Amino acid sequence: MSRLSLPQPLPLEFPLRSVPEDRVSVQEFPHRRLRITIDHEPLQGITPEMLLSWFSHIGETMQYAGRTVPRYRAWHPLDHIHWELKRSAPGGGAAEGARFRIVEAMGRDERFYIDSVDRVEKLDLTGIRLVMRIAGVMFFQLEHTWSRGDNCTHYTSVMDIGARSALALPINAYLRSRVFVPGMDRAWIRHNVEEVGLFEHLLPSLYPAASPR
């Protein structure tokens, strides 16, 4: 895949959340494994149905800043570059079994550029899980889990990098030094907090009938 250039940012129509440090953890495990957990501030006025529909239709467009743009670009107007359905789900579309290509640069910093193709191993009313496997072994997993609250949705993000086996150490080390490079953990935390927070502003206009009463 050819490297995609960072496009001009879209206008920032809504405020970005700041990182709630007391709701974030970064854990190092044996064999260069890494886990990042973010317990996001609750998403007010958002339902699990809205989130499921968003990820199921993420390849579509929406009205943003007075024009029609890809939903993925609106989701983070500064950092997101491109989303592509590399392979449809067995039943068609963006569902369990599909493969998503995700291209972004956290903080608009070329050092933190990611272009990955991940398999959707779960997508339902409780969350989405994206996984990258090598020879059947999981080396990357990003799971967003959500649950219904009182006029809100609780949302947690957990990223795991590296396989558990000691035999995976060389690949884990490569991922930590050449793909998920030093400093990217903090850049991703800020990026993820910002994009998740924007759901409060983007989803009610897309799904007004689904807004909690």
Disulfide bonds with the S-S distance in Angstrom:
none
